[in-house]
Amino acid sequence: MSEQRFQRPFGGQGPRGQGPLGQDPYGQGPAGFDPGPGAYRDRPSSGLHRFLGGSPGAVLLRLVFLSVLVGAGMAMLGVTPGLLFAQAYDTVRSLLELSFDTFHDAGRWFVAGAAVVVPLWLLSRVFARSR
């Protein structure tokens, strides 16, 4: 199974075996055909190219285009970067306050429940020991 998964896409034996006349089952050419170095577009293997996800010029052009589109959409909605960051800060702050209030309430419930459960458990252990 592992040998079949790692075969070349246009050469060698495919997952279903060889087709008629020595061709692979997808009709891409004779079995074992190596198209040579010029047949595939070689991608640069530089770390910058891999990090950016393409050539730096193309990535810069895409980022400029997307920035203009997002900026236009924000302007139509009346959203500014300052307002956006202020709303994000307020949202995070209110979520933290809500979580602290929840933990405070849960802590009170824990203490109230423990005030009843722990003495009852302790009494049950004492009486179970005396049997």
Long-range contacts (C-beta under 8 A, 24 or more apart in sequence): 8-34, 10-35, 11-35
